[in-house]
Amino acid sequence: MSIYRDIATIARWEVKRSFSMMSRDVLPFAIILLILLVLATGFTAQSGLHIQDRMYTVGVDDPDVAKLLAGDARFAVYLLDPAALRSNPQAFDLIIVGGRLSGSETDRAKAAQKTLERDYAKYVNSVYNTEQDLFAAYPLWIDSQEIKAELDFLATQSGHYVGASSRSVAPVPDGDVKNIPTPSSTLSITEEELRQGLVQSNAQNTQISRYTEALSSSPTTAMGNFKTPSQISPPLPFDSIILVFVFIFPLYFTSQFFMMSIMNERIERKGEILLSTPVRSSSIILGKALPYLLGMFAICAALILYIRASPIILLPLIPVIFFFLANALLIGMLARSFKELSFLSIFFSTIATSYLFFPSIFANVHVISLISPLTLIVLTIQGSTWTVTDYLYSTSLFWLTGIVIFYIATKNFKDERLFSEKRLLSRVREFLSEILSERHPLISLFLFCAFSIPFIFMVQMMCLVLFFNLPMPYSLVLLLLFAALTEEIAKGVGIYTLYARDPGFLSWKMLVLASIATAAGFLVGEKLLLFVTLAQISDSIFGSILFLSLGALWLPFLLHCACVLIVASCLKLWGKKGFVPGLVIAMVVHCLYNLYFVMRWIG
Amino acid sequence: MKQKHLTIIAKKEFKGLFNERTILLAVLLQLFIAMFSSFLMVGLTSMYDPSSLSKYSHTQYSIGYAGNDSQMLTYLESSRDFRVFRMDLSTAVAALEQRKLAAVIYVPDTRAADPGPVKITVYTLKNDLQTAVVSVKLKDVFLKYEQDLRTVRADRLNEQIILLEIPKASGGGDFYEFVYGLLIPLLVFMPAIIASALIIDLITEEYQHETLETLISTPVTFNEMVWGKVLCCEILVPIQAGAWLILLMANGIAIQNAGLILILVMISSLILILLGTLTALHYRERTSAQFIFSTALVVVILVALALPANPLNLLTRLAVGTAAGEQWLVLGFTVCIVFVLGLLTHWYAGRIGRSHHAG
């Protein structure tokens, strides 16, 4: 019971203290700024973003065309007589003489022409929209019906080839054929409603309307499923951008306060009083984190209420909140100065945001997208469902890494770590050294490696996303190198830490035993996590590189052992200087092994 | 103010930055973002302009065709992208569900000259990459058919249209607007934002670590200390922004007026740095200062973006080479703002400095 009471007390202190610190005329300014922010947003929404204004230059000889183009701020339009234009075409990206467009061969001119084509199409539509006889202007209407495929996620990867079979006879479906009613040949809405819909969709800038539509669950166009051919476009992925802004940035902001609160304890040894109380360090950390955790929940809940989305969105957000807090704690404990704190937190937030954001761009497109919890949010808002497996798949890495980081931080939350002034890397090493037991180094190494797996997976997932778009041979080669390098680093770090603590530890016998423990821990952790979550990714060719070792167990075990042995021997022979060369050699060996299997796999 | 004292302070801050290797983190960060911008280039822009997506696939897609004969059928059959099968609607949709077809089209028996619309029903798979590609290809066929129908019904149209003859585009230019109109301004202005966050850290650190008294007990005055720190942050901006420009150019993205761009970034970043300085001097505590400053930053950037001919826009136009003289006006205006902010900072720092010396 007393633990809960301790936590509650610390949490109360934390709230009180942060309020007393913030009171120094922060609140009035914050309110003023918030009002300004609302005003600025309104102003920007009205006037639009003016980054690309007057990017292109166009020379025209017809005032009507000039007026048509002047509507687009990207063009700087010059109205001149035809002779002047013809004599000096280099001065413009595009010239329009007598209704004929001609452009130079530069990239800028090509881009200008693309923009102009879109503008012209828009203009033509706006004229057609006013036609008396709408069905003469728009004779063709497309009614798009979406069918949910039976084979869902796995098929997306091979889907490219399934629909494109080389047979010349019509395919025959297996099993029963459901009767599909013949579609009526008339549109179910009136001509006027259609006209309104057309005017509306022509008036709005699709780039911007996507942002606003993303948050209202029901699309409110008057036209229903019907579209003219020029309106057909595949779903754009901008939903996730706005989601990042709406959900992730407030969370990131709040975790900054937590980070700073931890850092403040360390400035001038202010936290010494807290540490000298009989309260356990885990209670202190939990107590300090609690107000921020609740605050983040409250923010998310408020946002969800505000956009009237389903409360189920909170579920994928919980592990994200947890992960952010864990990292804020660690960064707050690691940084020596404010500068370092800033850079570490910017670094972390960039990486975390891209990890969350980039995969979710492909929310509707590719299975890779599911590695980000944001994808689940996108899917929920779109009204699709996801399963418990999907949830596990996209959030387990966040849970696991969050727990491990919290554990490391709790273990290190004491005088000599918090108030030391050492360099960043040696501090990281000390932090790790704290969780490696002196009495049972081998068991510690085993566990250390097993628990490094979620981090390795996160890094490798990142690489996967990063290299996914490169042309095929490069993406494979880079992935191969990076996957090997991250694994070797993770395996080497444990032994390096032990060696740095006590160089005498690495006798040749210990060296072999430590390598075996490391390799075993790595293998066990990898298998466990793979079987739980990553079966989907590991089916693709990319997955087969990352998680090649699913097959026979003794072969990868030997490989891991050999690689760790190389690193450890280099350490033993050349001291700390030998670590990096050892890593490089181990990486090469690892790559050769992988290459051998990939080659065989492809061949 | 003595120049010697300024450089001493700036040197001290640089030394601190290098000692902590925080600079290394900043470089790593930039590299990381550079790698991701290549992802953005292909990934995001293929979505921005989905038609570029279809270039990646050269397969023929099987399409089920149900309903009545039409010009549509001829177009589909003559297209190299599709293999068309005439099928019964229910069978075709069932085959689509099992991914044996890429799409199914139903065409009713409306004639071209009829008064009402021709309504074609298209069945596609939900949430599928292939569907995105197929619908881009189908769109071309639909547009062709629409043009046919429009020609047949032309005598029923009576509005006048300004006719433009646009030659067929020779390809390319897809990424241009994205790279020059979004990526470059953001990347080049990022160092300015980093520098303004840094100045807050440098100033509040002196207060919170209680090193301030020691520092101003030396011949260095409070004002000199503040300006020395501003100098340190300001020097970092063109170094980082220049690195970006070189990186972009090494990637084959031609950037014009690189020198002018650097000057522009240096001047505009001073606005942010001075704003940061004022906030830090006022609050003397990092949490509050960073919070207020980052909110203010969003407001400033939003307002700046909404103004025509803002520095970011100028940067874009300098980079593509269409800035026409008015850049000097924008620059001059920016310099004015910097000047006012500079005076304000100088006055405020002087006031605080006097109170320190008195107390």
Interface residues (C-beta under 8 A of the other chain):
Chain A: S18 M21 M22 R24 V26 F29 A30 L33 L34 L36 L37 A40 T41 F43 T44 Q46 S47 G48 L49 H50 I51 Q52 D53 R54 M55 Y56 T57 D62 D64 V65 L68 A73 R74 A76 I96 G99 R100 L101 S102 G103 E105 D107 R108 A109 K110 A111 A112 Q113 K114 T115 L116 E117 Y120 Y123 V124 V127 Y128 T130 E131 Q132 D133 F135 A136 A137 Y138 P139 L140 W141 I142 D143 S144 Q145 E146 I147 K148 A149 E150 L151 A155 T156 G159 H160 Y161 V162 G163 A164 S165 S168 V169 A170 P171 V172 P173 D174 G175 D176 V177 K178 N179 I180 T182 P183 S184 S185 T186 L187 F226 T228 P229 S230 I232 S233 P234 P235 L236 P237 F253 Q256 F257 M260 S261 N264 I267 E268 R336 S337 F338 K339 E340 L341 S342 F343 L344 I346 F347 T350 I351 S354 F358 I361 F362 N364 V365 H366 S384 R423 L424 V465 L466 F468 N469 L470
Chain B: G16 L17 E20 R21 T22 L25 A26 L28 L29 F32 I33 M35 F36 S38 F39 V42 G43 L44 M47 Y48 P50 L53 S57 T59 Q60 Y61 S62 G64 G67 R83 F85 R86 M87 L89 S90 T91 V93 A94 A95 L96 E97 Q98 R99 K100 L101 A102 Y106 P108 D109 T110 A112 P115 G116 P117 V118 K119 I120 T121 V122 Y123 T124 L125 K126 N127 D128 L129 Q130 T131 A132 V134 S135 V136 L138 K139 F142 L143 Y145 E146 L149 R150 V152 R153 A154 R156 L157 N158 E159 Q160 I161 I162 L163 L164 E165 I166 P167 A169 S170 G171 G172 G173 D174 Y176 E177 Y180 G181 L182 P185 I194 A197 L198 I200 D201 L202 T204 E205 Q208 H209 E210 Y283 E285 R286 T287 S288 Q290 F291 I292 S294 T295 A296 V298 V299 L302 V303 L305 A306 L307 P308 A309 N310 L312 N313 T316 R317 V320 G321 T322 A324
